[in-house]
Amino acid sequence: MVRLFVYGSLRTGLYNNPLLGKNTYVRDTEIKNYKMYSLGHYPFIMPGNGTIKGELHEITQENYNNIRQMEEGAGYKLIKGKTLDGTPTTYYVYEIMPTHRRPEIILGGDWKKWKENKK
């Protein structure tokens, strides 16, 4: 099993969550030293001075490979890090600010809450 921190469309109840597989949720958690931005239908994070809220999942290697292909194809880079409580995990970040459109900063680092407030 692969441990993956998700903060955007892969979170429980959002449109890409089924890609993780069934019964993968471990717990809500956070990572620090990142800022979150929105590109409309999905978020991205970059190094910064914020905290990102998300979920820890344990997924099969096959599902991980499929997600990795999707994320890296969209320009994300895989990072090995830790949640705030010290749990080792992996997650995806952008290293360079996208220039094809102006991203909106998501204050508070919670994509799911931000999306719900946009409705």
N, CA and C of each residue as an Amber inpcrd file, in Angstrom:
protein
   357
   0.8430000  -1.1870000   0.0000000   0.0000000   0.0000000   0.0000000
   0.8880000   1.2490000   0.0000000   0.3720000   2.2920000  -0.6380000
   1.0850000   3.5640000  -0.7320000   0.3000000   4.6110000   0.0430000
   0.9860000   5.3680000   0.8780000   0.3530000   6.4320000   1.6520000
   0.4140000   7.7200000   0.8230000  -0.7600000   8.3510000   0.6370000
  -0.8560000   9.5460000  -0.1920000  -1.6980000  10.6050000   0.5140000
  -1.1500000  11.8180000   0.6250000  -1.8830000  12.9650000   1.1490000
  -2.5610000  13.6420000  -0.0360000  -3.8840000  13.8340000   0.0430000
  -4.6320000  14.4920000  -1.0360000  -5.3100000  15.7310000  -0.4790000
  -5.3440000  16.7870000  -1.2960000  -5.8860000  18.0640000  -0.8320000
  -6.8770000  18.6880000  -1.8100000  -7.0640000  18.0920000  -2.9610000
  -7.9290000  18.6840000  -3.9780000  -9.0170000  17.7380000  -4.4340000
  -9.1100000  17.5390000  -5.7370000 -10.2070000  16.7710000  -6.3290000
 -10.1910000  15.2910000  -5.9600000  -9.1320000  14.8080000  -5.3170000
  -9.0780000  13.4190000  -4.8630000  -9.6740000  13.2370000  -3.4630000
 -10.0440000  14.3340000  -2.7970000 -10.6060000  14.2280000  -1.4500000
 -11.9870000  13.5710000  -1.4710000 -12.3620000  12.9980000  -0.3460000
 -13.6370000  12.3100000  -0.1920000 -14.7980000  13.2040000  -0.6330000
 -15.6590000  12.6640000  -1.5050000 -16.8290000  13.3900000  -1.9830000
 -16.5830000  14.2440000  -3.2090000 -15.3340000  14.3700000  -3.6480000
 -15.0430000  15.1770000  -4.8310000 -14.8130000  14.2720000  -6.0410000
 -14.8190000  14.8670000  -7.2240000 -14.9710000  14.1060000  -8.4650000
 -13.8620000  13.1090000  -8.7950000 -12.6420000  13.2940000  -8.3590000
 -11.5830000  12.3310000  -8.6560000 -11.3570000  11.3100000  -7.5390000
 -12.0860000  11.4140000  -6.4350000 -11.8940000  10.5110000  -5.3130000
 -12.0260000   9.0300000  -5.6770000 -12.9520000   8.6280000  -6.5710000
 -13.0450000   7.1990000  -6.9190000 -11.7430000   6.6120000  -7.4850000
 -10.8490000   7.4480000  -7.9920000  -9.5780000   6.9560000  -8.5210000
  -8.6890000   6.3410000  -7.4360000  -8.9460000   6.6990000  -6.1760000
  -8.1530000   6.1590000  -5.0750000  -8.5030000   4.7090000  -4.7710000
  -9.7020000   4.2840000  -5.1280000 -10.1770000   2.9430000  -4.7970000
 -11.1060000   3.0150000  -3.5980000 -11.5670000   1.8670000  -3.1430000
 -12.5250000   1.8120000  -2.0290000 -11.8070000   1.6420000  -0.6990000
 -12.4050000   2.2250000   0.3390000 -11.9300000   2.0700000   1.7180000
 -10.4590000   2.4460000   1.8950000 -10.0570000   3.5810000   1.3300000
  -8.6550000   4.0080000   1.4050000  -8.4180000   5.1040000   2.4290000
  -9.4900000   5.7710000   2.8730000  -9.3750000   6.9120000   3.7800000
  -8.7930000   6.4760000   5.1260000  -7.7930000   7.2160000   5.5980000
  -7.2010000   6.9560000   6.9050000  -7.6740000   8.0190000   7.8960000
  -7.4490000   9.3120000   7.5680000  -7.8800000  10.3940000   8.4590000
  -7.6590000  11.7520000   7.7950000  -8.3340000  12.7630000   8.3250000
  -8.0520000  14.1420000   7.9480000  -6.7190000  14.5230000   8.5760000
  -5.9570000  15.3400000   7.8650000  -4.6590000  15.7660000   8.3740000
  -4.2240000  17.0320000   7.6390000  -3.0330000  17.5060000   7.9240000
  -2.5140000  18.7400000   7.3210000  -1.0260000  18.5980000   7.0340000
  -0.5600000  19.4110000   6.0980000   0.8750000  19.5900000   5.8720000
   1.1500000  21.0830000   5.9780000   2.3990000  21.4400000   6.2860000
   2.7200000  22.8590000   6.4390000   3.8020000  23.2880000   5.4550000
   3.9740000  24.6020000   5.3940000   4.9640000  25.2570000   4.5430000
   4.5850000  25.2410000   3.0580000   3.2750000  25.3520000   2.8050000
   2.7630000  25.4490000   1.4400000   1.6450000  26.4800000   1.3870000
   1.4250000  27.0300000   0.2090000   0.2690000  27.8770000  -0.0760000
  -0.5520000  27.1890000  -1.1470000  -1.8800000  27.3690000  -1.0820000
  -2.7840000  26.7410000  -2.0360000  -3.3620000  27.7860000  -2.9890000
  -3.5120000  27.3730000  -4.2320000  -4.0700000  28.2190000  -5.2830000
  -5.1180000  27.4260000  -6.0590000  -6.0290000  28.1440000  -6.7000000
  -7.0370000  27.5130000  -7.5500000  -6.8060000  27.8840000  -9.0050000
  -6.9450000  26.8840000  -9.8640000  -6.9680000  27.1210000 -11.3100000
  -8.3660000  26.8440000 -11.8560000  -9.3660000  26.9900000 -11.0090000
 -10.7450000  26.7850000 -11.4330000 -11.2880000  25.4470000 -10.9910000
 -11.0080000  24.4000000 -11.7710000 -11.5370000  23.0720000 -11.4620000
 -10.6510000  22.2560000 -10.5380000  -9.4600000  22.7320000 -10.2720000
  -8.5520000  21.9910000  -9.3970000  -7.5650000  22.9480000  -8.7400000
  -7.0330000  22.5320000  -7.5840000  -6.0550000  23.3580000  -6.8910000
  -4.6260000  22.8840000  -7.1540000  -3.6990000  23.6830000  -6.7140000
  -2.3100000  23.2450000  -6.6360000  -1.6780000  23.9240000  -5.4370000
  -0.5820000  23.3500000  -4.9580000   0.1460000  23.9520000  -3.8530000
   1.5820000  24.2000000  -4.2740000   2.1480000  25.2310000  -3.6740000
   3.5490000  25.5870000  -3.8840000   4.1540000  25.9070000  -2.5280000
   5.4700000  25.7970000  -2.4070000   6.0910000  26.1710000  -1.1390000
   5.6670000  27.5710000  -0.7120000   5.3770000  27.7100000   0.5680000
   4.9390000  28.9880000   1.1160000   4.7960000  28.8770000   2.6200000
   4.1350000  29.8630000   3.2070000   4.0700000  29.9090000   4.6680000
   2.7130000  29.4920000   5.2260000   2.0070000  28.6300000   4.5440000
   0.6820000  28.2280000   4.9990000   0.5840000  26.7730000   5.3980000
  -0.6220000  26.3990000   5.7910000  -0.9580000  25.0200000   6.1350000
  -2.0370000  24.5360000   5.1780000  -1.8810000  23.3300000   4.6830000
  -2.8180000  22.7420000   3.7270000  -3.6080000  21.6410000   4.4180000
  -4.9180000  21.7370000   4.3010000  -5.8010000  20.7240000   4.8850000
  -6.1350000  19.6730000   3.8350000  -6.1360000  18.4170000   4.2420000
  -6.4440000  17.3500000   3.3040000  -6.7090000  16.0500000   4.0250000
  -6.4830000  14.9650000   3.3050000  -6.7600000  13.6280000   3.8250000
  -5.5850000  12.7070000   3.5410000  -5.3650000  11.7910000   4.4430000
  -4.3760000  10.7500000   4.2530000  -5.1100000   9.4940000   3.7890000
  -4.6240000   8.9040000   2.7050000  -5.1970000   7.6750000   2.1560000
  -4.0930000   6.6420000   1.9950000  -4.4610000   5.3840000   2.0770000
  -3.5580000   4.2870000   1.7420000  -4.1690000   3.5490000   0.5670000
  -3.4500000   3.5730000  -0.5560000  -3.9960000   3.0600000  -1.8090000
  -3.0950000   1.9670000  -2.3830000  -3.6630000   1.1860000  -3.3060000
  -2.8870000   0.1310000  -3.9530000  -1.8450000   0.7390000  -4.8810000
  -0.8200000  -0.0380000  -5.1610000   0.2240000   0.4090000  -6.0830000
  -0.3640000   0.7070000  -7.4630000  -1.3100000  -0.1120000  -7.9110000
  -1.9370000   0.0990000  -9.2240000  -2.6720000   1.4380000  -9.2740000
  -3.4780000   1.7380000  -8.2570000  -4.1760000   3.0270000  -8.2290000
  -3.1970000   4.1820000  -8.0970000  -2.1520000   3.9890000  -7.3180000
  -1.1130000   5.0050000  -7.1810000  -0.4640000   5.3030000  -8.5370000
  -0.1610000   4.2550000  -9.2930000   0.4560000   4.4550000 -10.6130000
  -0.4620000   5.2540000 -11.5330000  -1.7700000   4.9680000 -11.4950000
  -2.7280000   5.7070000 -12.3250000  -2.8160000   7.1700000 -11.9000000
  -2.8460000   7.4210000 -10.5980000  -2.9050000   8.8000000 -10.1000000
  -1.6170000   9.5300000 -10.4320000  -0.5210000   8.8660000 -10.2890000
   0.7790000   9.4750000 -10.6000000   0.8300000   9.9180000 -12.0590000
   0.3420000   9.0690000 -12.9460000   0.3130000   9.4060000 -14.3690000
  -0.5560000  10.6390000 -14.6170000  -1.7110000  10.7060000 -13.9660000
  -2.6130000  11.8500000 -14.1140000  -1.9630000  13.1250000 -13.5780000
  -1.4230000  13.0550000 -12.3680000  -0.8700000  14.2460000 -11.7190000
   0.3830000  14.7550000 -12.4280000   1.2880000  13.8640000 -12.7670000
   2.5070000  14.2940000 -13.4310000   2.2220000  14.7810000 -14.8440000
   1.1950000  14.2190000 -15.4830000   0.7880000  14.6990000 -16.8010000
   0.2270000  16.1120000 -16.7590000  -0.2680000  16.5240000 -15.5890000
  -0.8070000  17.8770000 -15.4110000   0.2460000  18.8490000 -14.8790000
   1.4850000  18.3920000 -14.7350000   2.5580000  19.2780000 -14.3230000
   2.9360000  19.2320000 -12.8530000   2.3300000  18.3270000 -12.0910000
   2.6600000  18.2090000 -10.6780000   3.9210000  17.3750000 -10.4860000
   4.6150000  17.6250000  -9.3780000   5.8060000  16.8550000  -9.0260000
   5.5520000  16.1380000  -7.7030000   5.9490000  14.8770000  -7.6340000
   5.7780000  14.0840000  -6.4260000   6.8090000  14.4930000  -5.3790000
   6.3330000  14.7080000  -4.1560000   7.1890000  15.0890000  -3.0320000
   6.9950000  14.0630000  -1.9120000   8.0800000  13.6780000  -1.2770000
   7.9910000  12.8550000  -0.0660000   8.1090000  13.8140000   1.1130000
   7.1490000  13.7300000   2.0240000   7.1500000  14.6170000   3.1690000
   6.4620000  13.9770000   4.3480000   6.0100000  14.8360000   5.2770000
   5.3320000  14.3510000   6.4720000   4.1320000  15.2330000   6.7640000
   3.1100000  14.6290000   7.3770000   1.9750000  15.3990000   7.8510000
   2.4090000  16.1350000   9.1280000   1.5410000  17.0120000   9.6430000
   1.8900000  17.7770000  10.8420000   2.2080000  16.8930000  12.0450000
   1.6030000  15.6950000  12.0870000   1.8850000  14.8080000  13.2290000
   3.0950000  13.9030000  12.9810000   3.7980000  14.1170000  11.8680000
   5.0210000  13.3740000  11.5860000   4.8600000  12.1130000  10.7730000
   3.6480000  11.8180000  10.2980000   3.4170000  10.6210000   9.5000000
   4.0390000  10.7860000   8.1070000   4.9290000   9.8880000   7.6890000
   5.5030000   9.9720000   6.3390000   4.4140000   9.7770000   5.2810000
   4.4900000  10.5430000   4.2130000   3.5200000  10.4480000   3.1230000
   4.1390000  11.0150000   1.8560000   3.3800000  10.9500000   0.7640000
   3.7580000  11.6030000  -0.4780000   2.6110000  12.5160000  -0.8900000
   2.9130000  13.5350000  -1.6990000   1.8920000  14.4330000  -2.2300000
   2.4600000  15.1420000  -3.4460000   1.5870000  15.8380000  -4.1620000
   1.9870000  16.4930000  -5.4060000   1.9580000  18.0060000  -5.2680000
   2.9840000  18.6680000  -5.8120000   3.0780000  20.1290000  -5.7910000
   3.4630000  20.6380000  -7.1790000   3.1850000  21.9110000  -7.4160000
   3.7310000  22.6110000  -8.5770000   5.0210000  23.2710000  -8.1190000
   6.0150000  23.3080000  -8.9770000   7.2630000  23.9870000  -8.6370000
   7.3500000  25.3710000  -9.2730000   6.6030000  25.5710000 -10.3370000
   6.6360000  26.8420000 -11.0590000   5.2140000  27.3590000 -11.1750000
   5.0090000  28.6310000 -10.8610000   3.6780000  29.2340000 -10.9550000
   3.1850000  29.1640000 -12.3980000   1.9920000  28.6070000 -12.6240000
   1.4430000  28.5480000 -13.9830000   1.2730000  29.9480000 -14.5590000
   1.5490000  30.0860000 -15.8330000   1.4380000  31.3990000 -16.4770000
   0.2710000  31.4740000 -17.4510000  -0.4190000  30.3460000 -17.7200000
  -1.4980000  30.3610000 -18.6960000  -2.7660000  31.0130000 -18.1560000
  -2.8940000  31.1430000 -16.8450000  -3.9740000  31.9200000 -16.2470000
  -3.5660000  32.3120000 -14.8350000  -4.2290000  33.3380000 -14.3370000
  -3.8750000  33.8510000 -13.0100000  -4.5900000  33.0350000 -11.9240000
  -3.8380000  32.3280000 -11.0910000  -4.4730000  31.5290000 -10.0440000
  -4.9610000  32.3920000  -8.8870000  -6.0110000  31.9150000  -8.2270000
  -6.5610000  32.5760000  -7.0550000  -5.9970000  31.9070000  -5.7990000
  -5.5510000  32.6960000  -4.8340000  -5.0600000  32.1450000  -3.5740000
  -6.2420000  31.6180000  -2.7610000  -6.0890000  30.4400000  -2.1910000
  -7.1160000  29.8540000  -1.3290000  -6.6550000  30.0420000   0.1100000
  -7.1970000  31.0640000   0.7570000  -6.8310000  31.3430000   2.1370000
  -7.3210000  30.2060000   3.0360000  -6.5110000  29.8030000   3.9640000
  -6.8690000  28.7150000   4.8690000  -6.4510000  27.3460000   4.3630000
  -6.0850000  27.2240000   3.0740000  -5.5600000  25.9760000   2.5380000
  -6.5190000  24.8040000   2.5090000  -7.8290000  25.0810000   2.4050000
  -8.8140000  23.9960000   2.3980000  -9.6520000  24.0630000   1.1210000
  -9.2670000  23.2850000   0.1280000  -9.9300000  23.2840000  -1.1840000
 -11.3990000  22.8860000  -1.0780000 -11.7000000  21.8470000  -0.3060000
 -13.0700000  21.3420000  -0.1960000 -13.9900000  22.4120000   0.3980000
 -13.5610000  23.0520000   1.4490000 -14.3500000  24.1220000   2.0720000
 -14.4940000  25.3100000   1.1210000 -13.4320000  25.6520000   0.4300000
 -13.4430000  26.7610000  -0.5260000 -14.4430000  26.4870000  -1.6450000
 -14.4480000  25.2500000  -2.1590000 -15.3950000  24.8730000  -3.2260000
 -16.8330000  24.9620000  -2.7360000 -17.0800000  24.4890000  -1.5120000
 -18.4400000  24.5360000  -0.9530000 -18.9170000  25.9850000  -0.7890000
 -18.0270000  26.8700000  -0.4050000 -18.3880000  28.2860000  -0.2260000
 -18.6040000  29.0090000  -1.5560000 -18.0860000  28.4540000  -2.6530000
 -18.2380000  29.0500000  -3.9820000 -19.6080000  28.7640000  -4.5860000
 -20.3290000  27.7760000  -4.0430000 -21.6340000  27.3750000  -4.6010000
 -22.6780000  28.4320000  -4.3530000
